[in-house]
Amino acid sequence: MNKINSVRGTKDLFEEQLLLFNFIEHTAAALAESYMFKEIRIPIIEYIEVFIRNLGETSDVVNKEIYSFPDKSGEILCLRPEFTAGVIRAFVNNLQHLPLPLKLYSSGPLFRYERPQKGRYRQFHQVNFEIIGAKTYKLDIELILLADSFLKKLGLKDYYILELNSLGCDLSRSNYKAALIEYFHDYRSALTPESLLRLEKNPLRILDSKDRNEQQLIEGAPKIGQFYTEEAKDFFNNIMEALKTLNVGFALNDKLVRGLDYYSHTIFEFKAVNCANSGAQDTILAGGRYENLVSNLGGKPLPAVGFAAGIERLMDIVSFPPVKEEAAFKTISIIPIGEEAEQKALELSYKLRNIERLKIDLQYGLSLKSRMKRAEAHFAVIIFGLEELNNNTIKLKLMKTGEETIIPLGNISDNYRNDNDNNNSRDGEDRRDFKELIQYLRAL
Ligand code: HAM
């Protein structure tokens, strides 16, 4: 039979890559908790309208990338291409009664039909943070600080920059759009078909063009800053001042527009620098403020601000988890020798698995030598064969020091503990855990 490949643009995750994935996801979840975000899990499939109505007709996501399909009843559904619109839909349906501002955290897979390359997949994962009912600019700051400490906790201190812009309020933007239409109108013949379409629907998106000729035109285009209302200007100035006071470095990029249409005021992107991702797919985390999404989805007119980080993009630059797995959990290998011992091992492992912070590697099948080899990385190994079974004992070995002891199950001598208390050369924490383990075994 032929092997079946995974779908283009998707990846299987296992071994070290999975540890790295989990490390990134757990770091985000821990921060979410400390910043008082509540977790929300939303469906992977949604009515396509959730996204069409909000992400923008000219956005690549809606235009080319959304995975949509009629289900068996003919309803047009899609696989979620991002969290924000889905989280807001869920908020409007279920959570509007909660006190504001409401902080919601999510994590999981998203789908976009993109041209796959390093850092760009058709199934990818984000950790996503939204603050709903966020009137004050201080919540934009809180979120940027959260993003900054998230990346620092991942060990990326010297590997990212923050780019910032403001799209102003609705009025600032509609004046700016009018000015852009006037400006680009004179250069219509030089625009790509895609930009011509954007000129009609959303001229701001032309600023995102990667086309060399267009980039020259963009240099000469009017700048958003000229069109801020006083209120929009103050809002943005407050953000920049606060970041300076807090010593958070940023670069103002007035061509930053983001690929989704729901933003207003603050937008930001954290980009990878000095590392493997510097270049094409370098945006590792991105977001901003949005003021019309909640009402567009049938809720009260509430402003919100949020961001998402791409886990796969982070995996390309984060080194192997600095926290060793063994630090949090102790792994015990159980190596039974012979059929009868294997049966007994099931019972023993069942009991030991109830103990917190213990991981049990019950080893069958391989040769004794291979099993001992595999146990080398673990905290301790429990070995027992016929002799131990007959004597109702087990042999316990602490891997780090090689210290071995025979423990009569259910009847261990206190002398053992006293003897070893006098030995100061062993690592204190391991010693304590080893003694605790012996206590557990004695009680079985
Ligand atoms: P986005 O810029 O479309 O924003 O995506 C956020 C992040 O997801 C990107 O910076 C990138 O790290 C990752 N990402 C996006 N597409 C892919 C892909 N095809 N493969 C791998 N990683 C990818 C949003 O999704 C907004 N919903 C963010 C937001 C939250 N704004 C407000 N709240």
Residues whose N, C-alpha, C, O or C-beta is under 5 A from the ligand:
A	BS01	HAM	E82 F83 T84 R112 E114 G119 R120 Y121 F124 F129 T283 I284 L285 A286 G287 G288 G306 F307 A308 A309 G310 E312 R313
